[in-house]
Amino acid sequence: MVKRSRPKYNRIRDAKIYTSEELAKTIGVHLQTVLGYIRKGMPVINPQSRPYLIKGVDAKKFLIQQSKSRKCTIKIGEFYCLRCKKAVKSSVSNIIFEEKNRILGKNAKKVDIKGVCKKCGYDKLRIFSSEKKAEEFLEVITHPNYDQEEI
C-alpha cells in the first residue's frame, strides 16, 4: 500500500515562480496532484500557457487554506464520525470508558472512550485520552441536557 503524505508546503519559497513539475517535486506529490490543485482553484500566472507557472506565495496560501478547510474542531463530549465527516455526539448509553495500563507522561493513565454516532450508527468512534480528560468528558456527558442538545 502506498503511504499518503501531506504536501510539504513549508518547502515552498515565496519569491520563487514554479512550473507545475517543479512544484510537485518541491512539495513531494505527483504532478497530477498539482494539476488537480490547479483545477480546484490554485492561481496560475497565465492559465493559457503551458507549462503552468505558479507563484510560490499563491501555492503556499492555497495549500494552507485547503489544509484548514479539512480540519474539524471537536468539543469535549463529541466524537469525530468517519462516515458523517463531522463532530457528533453519542448517546450516553453507548459511551464506554476503558482504562489501559499504558502511562501517558509522568502519572496519567491512557483511557479509551468509545461511542456510537447518533446520526448514522457508526460504532467505531474513539478518543484516546488521559484520566483527567476522561473525567472532564464524563462531566459533560452526565449533564442533564447532553442528549437533548442539537448536534
Order of alpha helices (4+ residues) and beta strands (2+ residues): beta-alpha-alpha-beta-alpha-beta-beta-beta-beta-beta-alpha
